[in-house]
Amino acid sequence: MVAMAVLMLMMALMLSVVNSTGALWRKTSGRVQSYQAARAGLETISQTLAQAVLNPYYDYTSNGVRRSPANAATFVPNGYSRFSDLHFVITNSLSGTNITTHAAVFQAPLAYATNSTNALLPRLLNVAGFFVSYGSDAQMLPGIPALASQAKNRYRLYQILQPAEDFTVYYKNGSANTNSSPDWAVPGAGNTRIVADNVIALILHPKTSAGDTNAINSSYFYNSRSAGSTDTNRPSLNQLPPLVGVTLVAIDEDSAARMDRTNGQAPTISAALTAAGNFTDPSLYATNLSILKTKLDEARVGYRIFNTDVGIRAAKWSER
């Protein structure tokens, strides 16, 4: 009987150890998977953003206005300005989504096409972009009834990739407002995919090099068609930023699932981002990031932050 009692005690201890080890493994596995996906997402953003193009060119103007069919008869050139038919935007508003923090939309020669004939052509232009949003992945799952119950509400990093045959930039003007959503970059079922689950924030900061003025460093938001009266006070006009700082904040799956079982993760994460100012002022970046960390720690949320600076190869920055 003593031997049986000792054996039962040892089995109970072993079962406790096995359960603890299993729980730790599941927690660690959830973190590793979330962080691996976020790291891969950062690499995808870096590779795609580096290929952004604007193809600027110079043309004659008359008092700041280009030649057009309406003024062709009276057009007398007295200036020379930079123009571009393409568009590069970093914004906090994107039509068709409820984005978290920032989004970037632009064009790049990614040669993506759904038409088999077009797919053979190199360097086709595509509309591309990235944003973070909270919602269900039900529409992304295969149309199998058994999978419908597995849909989850999560913060996710999304990629916009519009097929070349649906390229819309040339016949849509886009918005001239720095913080507005361009009309050619509307996410949809055919051009949007999930890159990584459990990414709660995407922070983008256009930058110039150390030798240039900080004309664009003082804002997170960027619009290559930005409004302004002269070229001297709108150096971003029809130019790509030389550098874009990219920050991703990812949480682990265990924390996301736990918040869903209690008060829900959307209120918790939204409150943390609001306390951090939703990253609207680059001069407060370090302060806002510190506040976000504190709020996530208070909510017992596991997280990791990924940073990089992406150089845009096609940028030929000129302050004039």
C-alpha positions in Angstrom: 0.0 0.0 0.0 2.9 2.4 0.8 4.5 1.5 -2.6 1.2 2.2 -4.4 0.8 5.5 -2.5 4.3 6.5 -3.5 3.6 5.4 -7.1 0.3 7.4 -7.3 2.1 10.5 -5.9 4.9 10.1 -8.5 2.3 9.8 -11.3 0.4 12.8 -10.0 3.7 14.8 -10.0 4.6 13.6 -13.5 1.1 14.4 -14.8 1.5 17.9 -13.4 4.9 18.3 -15.0 3.5 17.1 -18.3 0.5 19.5 -18.2 2.8 22.4 -17.3 5.2 21.5 -20.1 2.4 21.2 -22.6 0.9 24.5 -21.6 4.3 26.2 -21.9 4.9 24.5 -25.2 1.6 25.7 -26.6 2.2 29.2 -25.3 5.7 29.3 -26.7 4.5 27.8 -30.0 1.8 30.5 -30.4 4.4 33.2 -29.8 6.9 31.8 -32.2 4.3 31.4 -34.9 2.9 34.9 -34.5 6.4 36.5 -34.4 7.6 34.5 -37.3 4.7 35.6 -39.4 5.2 39.2 -38.3 8.9 39.0 -39.2 8.0 37.5 -42.6 5.5 40.3 -43.0 8.2 42.9 -42.4 10.3 41.3 -45.0 7.4 41.4 -47.5 6.8 45.1 -46.8 10.5 45.9 -47.2 10.9 44.0 -50.5 7.8 45.5 -52.0 8.2 49.0 -50.7 11.7 49.2 -52.0 10.4 48.6 -55.6 7.9 51.6 -55.5 8.1 53.8 -58.6 6.7 57.1 -59.5 8.3 57.8 -62.9 8.4 61.6 -62.5 9.1 63.8 -65.5 9.3 67.5 -66.2 7.0 69.6 -68.4 6.4 73.2 -69.3 3.9 75.3 -67.4 2.2 78.6 -67.7 1.8 80.3 -64.3 2.0 76.8 -62.7 -0.6 75.2 -65.0 0.2 72.6 -67.6 -0.9 72.6 -71.2 -4.3 71.0 -71.7 -7.0 70.9 -74.4 -8.8 73.7 -72.6 -5.8 76.1 -72.6 -3.9 74.9 -75.6 -4.8 77.9 -77.8 -3.5 80.5 -75.4 -0.8 78.5 -73.6 2.5 80.4 -73.3 5.1 78.5 -71.2 6.9 80.5 -68.5 8.0 77.7 -66.1 9.2 74.1 -65.8 7.8 71.8 -63.2 7.9 68.1 -62.1 4.9 65.9 -62.7 4.0 62.2 -62.4 1.1 60.1 -63.5 1.7 57.6 -60.6 1.0 58.1 -56.9 2.6 57.3 -53.6 0.6 57.7 -50.3 1.1 57.0 -46.7 -2.1 57.6 -44.8 -4.2 56.8 -41.8 -7.4 56.4 -43.8 -8.2 53.8 -46.5 -11.6 53.3 -48.2 -13.3 50.0 -47.5 -11.3 49.3 -44.3 -11.1 50.3 -40.7 -7.4 50.5 -40.5 -5.2 50.6 -37.4 -2.4 53.2 -37.4 -1.0 53.6 -40.9 -1.3 52.3 -44.5 0.9 52.7 -47.6 -0.4 52.4 -51.2 1.8 52.8 -54.3 2.8 51.3 -57.6 5.6 48.9 -58.2 6.7 46.7 -61.2 5.8 43.4 -59.6 4.6 41.7 -62.8 1.6 40.2 -61.1 -1.3 39.3 -63.5 -4.2 36.9 -63.4 -4.4 36.7 -67.2 -2.1 34.0 -68.4 -1.0 36.0 -71.4 -0.1 39.1 -69.3 1.7 36.9 -66.8 4.5 36.4 -69.4 5.3 40.1 -69.6 8.1 41.3 -67.3 7.9 44.4 -65.1 4.2 45.0 -65.4 3.0 47.7 -63.0 0.8 46.8 -60.1 -1.0 48.7 -57.4 0.4 47.5 -54.0 -0.1 48.4 -50.4 -0.2 47.4 -46.8 -2.4 48.1 -43.8 -3.5 46.6 -40.5 -7.2 46.0 -39.6 -9.2 44.1 -37.1 -11.9 41.6 -38.2 -12.8 38.0 -39.1 -11.0 35.9 -41.6 -14.2 34.1 -42.7 -14.1 35.4 -46.2 -10.5 34.2 -46.6 -11.3 30.6 -45.7 -12.2 28.0 -48.4 -15.9 27.5 -48.9 -16.2 24.5 -46.7 -18.9 24.5 -44.1 -16.8 22.7 -41.5 -14.2 25.6 -41.7 -16.7 28.3 -41.1 -16.8 27.7 -37.4 -13.0 28.1 -37.3 -13.1 31.8 -38.4 -11.4 34.1 -35.9 -11.4 37.8 -35.2 -7.9 39.1 -35.1 -5.8 42.1 -35.9 -4.0 41.3 -39.1 -1.5 42.7 -41.6 -3.0 42.8 -45.1 -1.4 43.3 -48.5 -3.1 44.9 -51.5 -1.9 43.6 -54.8 -4.0 44.6 -57.8 -3.5 42.5 -61.0 -1.9 44.4 -63.8 -5.0 44.1 -66.0 -7.0 45.9 -63.4 -4.5 48.8 -63.0 -6.6 51.9 -62.2 -4.1 54.7 -61.5 -4.2 56.2 -65.0 -8.0 56.7 -65.0 -8.6 57.6 -61.4 -7.3 60.9 -60.0 -6.7 60.0 -56.4 -7.2 62.4 -53.6 -5.1 65.6 -53.2 -5.7 65.6 -49.5 -2.6 64.3 -47.5 -4.7 62.2 -45.1 -7.4 60.9 -47.5 -7.7 57.6 -49.2 -6.8 57.5 -52.9 -9.6 56.2 -55.1 -7.4 53.7 -57.0 -6.4 51.8 -53.8 -9.6 50.2 -52.6 -9.0 46.8 -51.0 -11.3 44.0 -52.3 -11.7 40.2 -52.2 -9.7 39.9 -55.5 -6.7 42.0 -54.6 -6.2 41.7 -50.8 -4.6 38.9 -48.8 -3.6 38.2 -45.2 0.1 38.5 -44.6 0.3 37.9 -40.9 -2.2 37.4 -38.0 -1.8 39.3 -34.7 -0.1 42.4 -36.0 -1.8 45.3 -34.2 0.1 48.3 -35.6 1.9 49.3 -38.7 3.8 52.6 -38.3 5.3 54.2 -41.4 7.5 57.3 -41.4 8.8 58.8 -44.7 12.3 60.3 -44.2 15.0 62.1 -46.1 18.7 61.6 -45.7 20.7 63.4 -43.0 22.0 65.9 -45.5 18.5 67.1 -46.6 16.1 69.3 -44.8 13.5 67.7 -42.6 10.6 68.9 -44.7 9.0 65.5 -44.8 10.4 64.0 -41.6 8.0 65.9 -39.5 4.9 64.0 -40.6 3.9 60.3 -40.8 1.7 61.1 -43.8 2.8 61.5 -47.3 1.1 62.3 -50.6 3.1 62.7 -53.9 0.2 64.8 -55.2 0.1 67.0 -52.1 -1.4 70.5 -52.3 0.7 73.6 -52.0 1.3 76.9 -53.7 4.9 76.5 -54.9 7.5 73.8 -55.3 9.6 75.3 -52.5 7.0 74.4 -49.8 6.0 71.1 -51.2 9.2 69.1 -51.9 7.3 65.9 -51.8 5.4 66.8 -54.9 5.8 64.1 -57.5 8.7 62.5 -55.6 9.3 59.3 -53.7 10.7 59.6 -50.1 14.2 58.2 -50.1 13.6 56.2 -46.9 10.6 54.9 -45.1 10.8 53.8 -41.5 8.7 50.7 -40.8 7.6 49.5 -37.4 5.4 46.4 -36.8 3.9 45.6 -33.4 2.8 41.9 -33.1 1.1 40.1 -30.2 1.2 36.4 -29.5 -1.8 34.1 -30.3 -2.1 33.0 -26.7 -2.8 36.6 -25.6 -5.2 37.2 -28.5 -7.2 34.0 -27.6 -7.2 34.9 -23.9 -8.6 38.4 -24.6 -11.3 36.9 -26.8 -12.3 34.7 -23.9 -12.7 37.6 -21.6 -13.4 41.2 -22.7 -12.4 40.8 -26.3 -9.1 42.0 -27.8 -10.5 44.9 -29.8 -11.3 47.1 -26.8 -8.1 46.3 -25.1 -5.8 46.9 -28.1 -7.8 49.9 -29.3 -7.5 51.5 -25.8 -3.7 50.9 -25.8 -3.3 52.5 -29.3 -5.5 55.4 -28.3 -3.4 56.0 -25.2 -0.3 56.0 -27.5 -1.9 58.7 -29.6 -2.4 56.4 -32.6 1.0 57.5 -33.8 0.1 60.8 -35.5 3.2 62.8 -34.5 6.7 61.4 -35.4 8.3 63.7 -32.8 6.5 61.6 -30.1 7.3 58.2 -31.6 9.5 57.1 -28.7 7.0 58.4 -26.1 4.0 56.8 -27.9 5.8 53.5 -28.3 6.7 53.5 -24.6 3.1 54.1 -23.7 1.9 51.3 -25.9 4.4 48.9 -24.3 3.2 49.9 -20.8 -0.5 49.4 -21.7 0.2 46.0 -23.3 2.2 45.0 -20.2 -0.6 46.1 -17.9 -3.0 43.9 -20.0 -0.6 41.0 -19.7 -0.2 40.8 -23.5 2.9 39.3 -25.0 4.3 41.4 -27.8 7.3 42.0 -29.9 8.3 45.1 -32.0 10.1 44.9 -35.3 11.8 47.9 -37.0 13.6 48.6 -40.2 14.3 51.5 -42.6 13.5 50.8 -46.2 15.4 52.5 -49.0 13.3 53.2 -52.1 15.6 52.5 -55.0 13.7 54.6 -57.5 13.8 57.7 -55.3 15.8 60.6 -56.8 15.1 63.2 -54.1 15.5 66.9 -55.0 14.7 69.7 -52.6 14.0 72.1 -55.5 
